[in-house]
Amino acid sequence: MKAVNIPKSISTSLILMNTRLPLVAIVLVMLLLIGCSENSDPTKNIRTNTVPPIEVEHVLSIFESDEDYINYTTTLITTPQGEIIFNDPDNHRLMVYGTDGQFRQQIGRSGSGPGEFLHLITIIMSPDGKLYVPDLRQARTTIFHKPDQEWIIDRVLTHTESGMYPQAVNGTDAVFRASLSQSPTPEVYTYKHWIASGSIEDDIELGPKIEVDDVTFLLTPSGDSFSMILVPYSTPTLTKTDNQGNLYMLKSGESVIRKYNAKMEVLDTIQIQLDPVPTTTAELDSALVRSNQSFHNLIISHFPTHKSLVVSFHVDDEGRYWLETNDSPKYVVLDSTGNPIGSFDVPEGLRFLHASQNRLYFTSSSSEPFRVDVYEAKW
């Protein structure tokens, strides 16, 4: 468990987003889970091995070309026409592929000019078919549309606050997120983000901000800074968006997914009726072995009795919820009302990126060369 040194005042947008593959891999391994939410009813909860299995079949892999080195990706979307678009943070660009896995277009490059990027964080597809691509370092979001065969710039939004970026867009309504300015304290510290609806008709106009807990760290002083590691089996607040401009949020430590429109009005709530998986003494021992000795007492004091329910989740075009859990099988599918309808596994070492039209998109954090693996669910 590798400690990270940080200044005593820092934005979590930079901690969690401005990262290379090794830290991404560490964060993903550590995004395991803490306990069951107070609002779940344990008498109705189940384990994933009681959910009917579904078959998932590998149908396609996308590889980097000999001329294009891709280290990793953090976000992937698909368009209604089936294009596959993912970010290449190291090279500050988006890569576009067809449904057949063939390369179509590169969007952007490193730089500060029009259509150029310095810190890619996410990609949003709006209901009107436009791409919203925020750049944290340049405090702007570039909007692309596709009038013909290629994506071109439509307009640029200038962010009104440092570290903010859009998470969902529908017409002139949008939801933004950013880290609060905060100074962490030793031992246990939970970073907080704000989320707010806003208008993007001309410039960005934000509404009231909602404060949410994000990721929790263990911290030990190290000179003028801190060394920090994630609390074992903890998870941050998870958010996803769909192509209809809706935002889905699973707050840290909870078992309810809330669906919002782009005005941050609640449209639906889904209760995740899964039993939390207990942690073991062996897992505590493993966490201690992977960490610096300066963290051992903190890890022992704050090691959870249970893992949290969800590592990541995605929502497909039919409103189904695809959950990555700490159980076995690892993945479970809920229908639009929250009822479990299928479970499955994929090979170890794959990271879940996206779900759309029965296709599931994964990448490997350790493979050479880089690849995106596409699986199809057989119902």
C-alpha positions as CSV (number, residue, x, y, z in Angstrom):
1,M,0.0,0.0,0.0
2,K,1.9,3.0,-1.3
3,A,1.7,6.3,0.6
4,V,1.3,9.5,-1.3
5,N,2.8,12.8,-0.1
6,I,0.5,15.8,-0.5
7,P,0.7,19.5,0.7
8,K,-1.4,20.3,3.7
9,S,-4.0,22.1,1.6
10,I,-4.9,20.5,-1.8
11,S,-7.8,20.0,-4.1
12,T,-8.9,16.3,-4.5
13,S,-9.6,17.0,-8.2
14,L,-5.9,17.1,-8.6
15,I,-5.3,14.1,-6.3
16,L,-7.7,11.8,-8.0
17,M,-7.8,13.0,-11.6
18,N,-4.3,14.1,-12.4
19,T,-2.8,10.7,-12.1
20,R,-0.8,8.2,-14.0
21,L,-1.6,4.5,-14.3
22,P,0.1,3.2,-11.1
23,L,-1.9,5.5,-8.9
24,V,-5.1,4.7,-10.8
25,A,-4.5,1.0,-10.3
26,I,-3.8,1.5,-6.6
27,V,-7.0,3.6,-6.2
28,L,-9.1,1.0,-8.0
29,V,-7.7,-1.8,-5.9
30,M,-8.4,0.2,-2.8
31,L,-12.0,1.2,-3.9
32,L,-13.3,-1.7,-1.9
33,L,-16.0,-1.2,0.5
34,I,-17.0,-0.2,4.0
35,G,-20.4,-1.3,5.4
36,C,-24.0,-1.4,4.8
37,S,-26.1,1.7,4.8
38,E,-28.5,2.4,7.6
39,N,-31.4,2.6,5.1
40,S,-31.0,-1.0,3.7
41,D,-33.1,-3.8,5.1
42,P,-30.8,-6.8,5.8
43,T,-33.8,-9.2,5.8
44,K,-34.2,-8.5,2.1
45,N,-30.6,-8.5,1.0
46,I,-28.9,-11.2,-1.0
47,R,-25.5,-12.3,-2.2
48,T,-24.5,-12.2,-5.9
49,N,-24.2,-16.0,-6.0
50,T,-28.0,-16.2,-5.6
51,V,-28.6,-14.1,-8.7
52,P,-29.1,-16.1,-11.9
53,P,-25.9,-16.2,-14.0
54,I,-25.8,-14.6,-17.4
55,E,-23.2,-15.4,-20.2
56,V,-20.9,-12.7,-21.3
57,E,-18.9,-13.3,-24.4
58,H,-15.7,-11.5,-25.6
59,V,-16.5,-10.0,-29.0
60,L,-13.9,-7.4,-29.7
61,S,-10.6,-5.9,-28.6
62,I,-9.3,-2.4,-29.5
63,F,-5.5,-2.1,-29.5
64,E,-3.2,0.9,-29.9
65,S,-1.6,1.2,-33.3
66,D,2.2,0.9,-33.9
67,E,2.3,4.6,-34.4
68,D,0.2,5.6,-31.4
69,Y,1.2,4.7,-27.8
70,I,-1.6,4.8,-25.3
71,N,-0.7,4.3,-21.7
72,Y,-4.2,4.1,-20.1
73,T,-7.7,5.5,-20.2
74,T,-10.0,6.6,-17.5
75,T,-13.3,7.2,-19.2
76,L,-15.2,5.7,-22.2
77,I,-18.5,6.4,-23.8
78,T,-20.5,5.2,-26.8
79,T,-22.6,7.3,-29.1
80,P,-26.2,6.4,-30.3
81,Q,-24.6,5.5,-33.6
82,G,-22.3,3.0,-31.9
83,E,-19.0,4.9,-32.0
84,I,-16.6,4.2,-29.1
85,I,-14.8,7.2,-27.7
86,F,-12.3,7.2,-24.8
87,N,-9.7,9.6,-23.4
88,D,-5.9,9.2,-23.7
89,P,-4.8,11.4,-20.8
90,D,-1.1,11.1,-21.3
91,N,-1.4,12.4,-24.9
92,H,-4.2,14.9,-24.1
93,R,-6.7,13.6,-26.8
94,L,-9.8,11.5,-27.4
95,M,-9.7,8.4,-29.6
96,V,-12.7,7.5,-31.7
97,Y,-13.4,4.0,-33.0
98,G,-16.2,2.4,-34.9
99,T,-18.4,-0.5,-33.7
100,D,-16.0,-2.8,-35.5
101,G,-13.1,-1.5,-33.5
102,Q,-11.5,0.3,-36.4
103,F,-9.9,3.7,-35.7
104,R,-12.0,6.7,-37.0
105,Q,-10.6,9.9,-35.6
106,Q,-8.3,11.6,-33.0
107,I,-9.9,14.6,-31.3
108,G,-7.5,17.1,-29.8
109,R,-3.9,17.1,-28.8
110,S,-1.6,18.6,-26.2
111,G,-1.7,22.4,-26.0
112,S,-3.8,25.4,-25.0
113,G,-5.2,26.4,-28.4
114,P,-8.7,25.6,-29.7
115,G,-9.5,21.9,-29.4
116,E,-6.3,21.3,-27.4
117,F,-6.1,19.8,-23.9
118,L,-3.9,19.7,-20.9
119,H,-5.9,17.7,-18.3
120,L,-8.7,15.5,-19.6
121,I,-11.0,14.2,-16.9
122,T,-14.3,12.9,-18.4
123,I,-16.5,12.8,-21.6
124,I,-20.2,13.6,-21.6
125,M,-22.6,12.8,-24.4
126,S,-25.6,15.2,-24.3
127,P,-29.1,14.2,-25.6
128,D,-28.6,16.4,-28.7
129,G,-25.6,14.3,-29.7
130,K,-22.8,16.7,-28.7
131,L,-19.6,15.8,-26.8
132,Y,-18.7,17.9,-23.7
133,V,-15.0,17.5,-22.9
134,P,-13.8,19.4,-19.7
135,D,-10.2,20.4,-19.2
136,L,-9.4,21.0,-15.5
137,R,-6.1,22.7,-16.0
138,Q,-7.4,25.2,-18.6
139,A,-10.7,25.6,-16.7
140,R,-12.9,25.2,-19.7
141,T,-15.1,22.7,-21.5
142,T,-14.9,22.2,-25.2
143,I,-18.1,21.2,-27.0
144,F,-17.9,19.1,-30.2
145,H,-20.6,18.2,-32.7
146,K,-20.6,16.0,-35.8
147,P,-22.2,17.7,-38.8
148,D,-20.6,15.2,-41.2
149,Q,-18.0,12.5,-40.9
150,E,-15.8,14.1,-38.1
151,W,-16.2,15.7,-34.7
152,I,-15.5,19.4,-34.8
153,I,-15.6,22.3,-32.3
154,D,-19.0,23.8,-31.6
155,R,-18.2,26.2,-28.8
156,V,-16.2,26.6,-25.6
157,L,-17.5,27.1,-22.0
158,T,-15.2,28.9,-19.6
159,H,-15.5,27.5,-16.0
160,T,-16.4,30.1,-13.3
161,E,-14.5,28.3,-10.5
162,S,-11.2,26.4,-10.3
163,G,-11.5,22.6,-10.4
164,M,-15.1,22.5,-11.6
165,Y,-16.3,20.4,-14.5
166,P,-19.7,19.3,-15.9
167,Q,-21.1,15.8,-15.1
168,A,-24.4,15.9,-16.9
169,V,-25.9,18.1,-19.7
170,N,-29.4,18.5,-21.1
171,G,-30.0,21.5,-23.3
172,T,-29.0,24.6,-21.4
173,D,-29.1,22.8,-18.0
174,A,-26.0,21.1,-16.6
175,V,-24.7,19.6,-13.4
176,F,-21.2,20.6,-12.2
177,R,-18.9,19.1,-9.6
178,A,-15.7,20.4,-7.9
179,S,-13.6,19.8,-4.9
180,L,-14.0,22.2,-2.0
181,S,-11.0,24.1,-0.8
182,Q,-10.0,22.3,2.4
183,S,-7.0,21.5,4.6
184,P,-6.7,17.9,5.7
185,T,-6.0,16.9,9.3
186,P,-3.9,13.9,10.5
187,E,-5.3,10.4,11.0
188,V,-8.6,10.2,9.1
189,Y,-9.9,12.8,6.7
190,T,-12.8,12.7,4.2
191,Y,-12.5,15.1,1.3
192,K,-15.6,16.9,0.2
193,H,-16.9,17.9,-3.2
194,W,-19.8,20.2,-4.2
195,I,-22.4,19.4,-6.8
196,A,-24.6,22.1,-8.3
197,S,-27.0,22.5,-11.2
198,G,-26.5,25.5,-13.5
199,S,-27.3,27.1,-16.8
200,I,-25.0,27.1,-19.8
201,E,-27.2,29.1,-22.2
202,D,-24.5,31.8,-22.5
203,D,-22.0,31.6,-19.8
204,I,-22.1,29.2,-16.8
205,E,-24.5,30.3,-14.0
206,L,-24.5,28.0,-11.0
207,G,-27.3,27.4,-8.6
208,P,-27.0,26.3,-4.9
209,K,-24.2,23.9,-4.1
210,I,-24.8,20.5,-2.4
211,E,-21.8,19.2,-0.3
212,V,-21.0,15.5,-0.6
213,D,-18.4,13.3,1.0
214,D,-15.9,12.0,-1.5
215,V,-12.9,9.9,-0.7
216,T,-11.5,9.1,2.8
217,F,-7.8,8.9,3.5
218,L,-5.6,7.9,6.4
219,L,-2.9,10.7,6.9
220,T,0.3,10.9,8.8
221,P,2.4,14.1,9.0
222,S,5.5,14.2,6.9
223,G,7.5,17.4,7.3
224,D,5.4,20.3,5.8
225,S,3.1,17.8,4.1
226,F,1.2,14.6,4.7
227,S,1.6,11.1,3.6
228,M,-1.7,9.5,2.8
229,I,-3.4,6.2,1.8
230,L,-7.0,5.3,1.1
231,V,-8.9,3.8,4.0
232,P,-8.9,0.1,3.1
233,Y,-12.2,-1.0,1.5
234,S,-13.6,2.5,1.4
235,T,-15.2,4.0,-1.7
236,P,-15.8,7.6,-2.8
237,T,-19.1,9.0,-3.9
238,L,-19.8,7.5,-7.4
239,T,-21.5,9.4,-10.2
240,K,-22.5,8.4,-13.7
241,T,-24.5,10.0,-16.4
242,D,-26.6,8.7,-19.3
243,N,-27.2,10.0,-22.9
244,Q,-30.5,11.6,-21.7
245,G,-28.7,14.1,-19.5
246,N,-29.5,12.4,-16.2
247,L,-27.1,12.1,-13.3
248,Y,-26.9,9.0,-11.1
249,M,-25.2,9.3,-7.6
250,L,-24.3,6.7,-5.1
251,K,-23.0,8.6,-2.0
252,S,-20.1,7.2,-0.1
253,G,-21.2,4.7,2.5
254,E,-24.8,4.5,1.2
255,S,-26.7,1.8,-0.6
256,V,-29.2,4.0,-2.6
257,I,-28.6,5.2,-6.1
258,R,-30.4,8.5,-6.8
259,K,-31.3,9.5,-10.3
260,Y,-31.4,13.3,-11.0
261,N,-32.2,15.4,-14.0
262,A,-29.9,18.2,-15.1
263,K,-31.7,20.6,-12.7
264,M,-30.7,18.3,-9.8
265,E,-34.3,17.3,-9.2
266,V,-34.7,13.7,-7.9
267,L,-36.4,11.4,-10.5
268,D,-35.9,8.0,-8.9
269,T,-34.2,6.1,-6.1
270,I,-32.9,2.5,-6.4
271,Q,-32.1,0.5,-3.2
272,I,-29.2,-1.9,-3.7
273,Q,-30.3,-5.0,-1.9
274,L,-27.0,-6.8,-1.5
275,D,-25.4,-8.1,1.6
276,P,-22.0,-6.4,2.4
277,V,-19.1,-8.8,2.3
278,P,-17.2,-9.2,5.6
279,T,-13.5,-8.4,5.7
280,T,-11.1,-11.1,7.0
281,T,-8.0,-11.2,9.2
282,A,-6.0,-12.2,6.1
283,E,-7.1,-9.0,4.3
284,L,-6.1,-6.9,7.3
285,D,-2.7,-8.6,7.3
286,S,-2.4,-8.0,3.6
287,A,-3.2,-4.3,4.0
288,L,-0.5,-4.0,6.7
289,V,2.1,-5.7,4.5
290,R,1.4,-3.4,1.6
291,S,1.6,-0.2,3.7
292,N,4.4,1.8,5.3
293,Q,4.8,1.0,9.0
294,S,3.8,4.6,9.9
295,F,0.2,3.7,8.9
296,H,-0.1,0.4,10.7
297,N,-1.8,1.7,13.9
298,L,-4.2,3.8,11.8
299,I,-5.1,0.8,9.6
300,I,-5.7,-1.5,12.5
301,S,-7.9,1.2,14.2
302,H,-9.9,2.0,11.1
303,F,-10.1,-1.3,9.2
304,P,-13.8,-1.9,8.5
305,T,-15.7,-5.1,9.4
306,H,-17.4,-5.1,6.0
307,K,-16.5,-4.0,2.5
308,S,-18.8,-1.5,0.8
309,L,-21.4,-2.7,-1.6
310,V,-20.2,-1.2,-4.9
311,V,-16.8,-0.6,-6.4
312,S,-18.2,1.0,-9.6
313,F,-21.5,1.1,-11.5
314,H,-22.8,2.0,-15.0
315,V,-26.3,2.6,-16.4
316,D,-27.1,1.4,-19.9
317,D,-29.6,2.7,-22.5
318,E,-32.4,0.5,-21.0
319,G,-32.0,1.9,-17.5
320,R,-30.3,-1.2,-16.1
321,Y,-27.7,-0.9,-13.5
322,W,-24.4,-2.8,-13.9
323,L,-22.6,-3.1,-10.6
324,E,-19.1,-4.1,-9.8
325,T,-19.0,-5.5,-6.3
326,N,-16.7,-7.1,-3.8
327,D,-18.7,-10.3,-3.9
328,S,-18.4,-13.4,-6.1
329,P,-19.6,-13.3,-8.8
330,K,-18.1,-9.9,-9.0
331,Y,-20.7,-8.3,-11.3
332,V,-24.5,-8.1,-10.9
333,V,-27.2,-6.5,-13.0
334,L,-30.2,-4.7,-11.7
335,D,-33.3,-3.8,-13.7
336,S,-34.6,-0.3,-13.8
337,T,-36.5,-0.8,-10.6
338,G,-33.5,-2.3,-8.7
339,N,-34.3,-6.0,-8.9
340,P,-31.3,-8.3,-9.5
341,I,-31.6,-10.0,-12.9
342,G,-28.2,-11.4,-13.6
343,S,-24.6,-12.0,-12.3
344,F,-21.3,-12.8,-14.1
345,D,-17.6,-12.6,-14.0
346,V,-14.9,-11.6,-16.4
347,P,-11.2,-12.4,-16.4
348,E,-9.2,-10.9,-13.5
349,G,-7.4,-7.6,-14.0
350,L,-10.0,-5.9,-16.1
351,R,-11.4,-2.5,-15.1
352,F,-15.1,-1.7,-16.0
353,L,-15.5,1.4,-18.1
354,H,-19.0,1.4,-19.7
355,A,-22.2,-0.5,-20.5
356,S,-24.4,0.1,-23.5
357,Q,-26.8,-2.0,-25.6
358,N,-25.8,-5.2,-23.9
359,R,-22.1,-4.4,-24.6
360,L,-19.7,-4.1,-21.8
361,Y,-16.4,-2.2,-22.1
362,F,-13.3,-3.0,-20.0
363,T,-9.6,-2.1,-20.0
364,S,-6.6,-3.8,-18.4
365,S,-4.5,-1.6,-16.1
366,S,-1.5,-3.9,-16.5
367,S,-1.6,-5.0,-20.1
368,E,1.1,-4.3,-22.7
369,P,0.1,-3.1,-25.3
370,F,-2.9,-1.1,-24.2
371,R,-6.3,-2.5,-25.1
372,V,-10.1,-2.1,-24.6
373,D,-12.0,-5.4,-24.4
374,V,-15.6,-5.5,-25.4
375,Y,-18.0,-8.2,-24.1
376,E,-21.6,-8.9,-24.9
377,A,-24.2,-10.1,-22.5
378,K,-26.3,-13.0,-23.7
379,W,-29.7,-12.9,-22.1
